[in-house]
């Protein structure tokens, strides 16, 4: 059972990653490229070169878990930057995995009350 706590952070690795890497290779990227502790219990999201595959690495306290998804059509929406990391919310990750553009910012206009 996957049980994520509310304080889990989601780190997206900008650019592309060689998805032939497994648990240890992705953990090394999380530690050295993203400057994060791979044993922290946070999620680390990596995208392949073609853009239609992602891997998510997660330490559950007993071992690493690896989630791998391939889109049959289209590509995952990814930031244009080639290096660095981005922190996502759980809602943004959900949209990313569904192929929805999670980068769009919606401005909520508050109603103006006049008396």
C-alpha positions in Angstrom: 0.0 0.0 0.0 1.3 3.4 -0.9 0.7 5.8 1.9 2.2 9.3 1.5 2.0 11.7 4.3 0.9 15.3 3.8 4.4 16.7 4.3 6.0 14.7 1.4 7.7 16.9 -1.1 7.8 16.1 -4.8 10.9 17.0 -6.7 11.0 17.1 -10.4 14.4 16.7 -12.1 14.6 19.2 -15.0 15.9 18.1 -18.4 15.9 14.5 -19.2 17.3 11.4 -17.5 18.5 8.1 -18.9 15.7 5.9 -17.7 17.8 2.8 -18.0 19.0 3.8 -14.6 17.4 1.8 -11.7 17.0 2.4 -8.0 20.6 3.3 -7.2 21.3 5.4 -10.3 18.2 7.5 -9.7 19.0 7.8 -6.0 22.4 9.1 -7.0 20.8 11.8 -9.2 18.5 12.8 -6.4 21.4 13.2 -4.1 24.0 14.8 -6.4 22.0 16.7 -9.0 18.9 17.6 -7.0 20.9 18.0 -3.7 18.2 16.1 -1.8 18.4 13.1 0.5 17.0 10.1 -1.4 16.1 8.4 1.9 13.9 11.4 3.0 10.6 9.8 1.9 10.1 12.5 -0.7 9.2 11.7 -4.3 11.7 12.2 -7.1 10.3 12.5 -10.7 12.5 11.9 -13.8 11.5 12.1 -17.5 13.1 10.2 -20.4 14.6 11.8 -23.5 11.5 11.2 -25.7 9.2 12.8 -23.2 6.7 10.0 -23.1 8.1 8.2 -20.0 8.6 9.1 -16.4 10.0 7.3 -13.4 9.2 8.2 -9.8 11.5 7.1 -7.0 10.3 6.9 -3.4 11.9 5.6 -0.2 9.1 4.1 2.0 11.2 3.5 5.0 12.0 -0.1 4.2 13.2 0.2 0.6 12.9 2.0 -2.6 9.7 2.0 -4.7 9.8 2.8 -8.4 6.8 3.9 -10.4 7.2 3.9 -14.2 4.7 5.3 -16.7 4.7 5.5 -20.5 2.2 7.5 -22.4 0.8 5.9 -25.5 0.2 9.3 -27.1 1.7 12.7 -26.4 4.4 13.7 -24.0 4.6 14.7 -20.3 4.6 18.4 -19.8 8.0 19.4 -18.5 9.7 22.7 -17.8 12.0 24.2 -20.5 15.0 24.5 -18.3 17.7 21.9 -18.8 19.0 21.6 -15.2 17.8 22.1 -11.7 14.8 20.9 -9.7 11.3 22.0 -9.2 9.0 21.3 -6.3 5.5 20.2 -7.2 2.3 19.8 -5.2 0.4 16.5 -5.1 -2.2 18.1 -7.4 0.4 19.2 -9.9 1.9 15.7 -9.9 -1.5 14.2 -10.5 -2.0 16.5 -13.5 1.5 15.7 -14.8 0.8 12.0 -14.7 -2.5 12.5 -16.6 -0.7 14.5 -19.3 -2.3 17.8 -18.3 -0.3 21.0 -18.4 0.3 21.5 -14.7 2.3 24.7 -15.3 -0.7 26.8 -16.1 -1.5 29.3 -13.4 -5.1 30.0 -12.8 -5.8 33.4 -11.4 -8.8 33.4 -9.2 -10.5 36.8 -9.2 -12.1 37.7 -5.9 -15.4 39.4 -6.1 -15.5 43.1 -5.2 -18.1 43.9 -2.7 -19.6 47.3 -2.8 -22.0 48.7 -0.3 
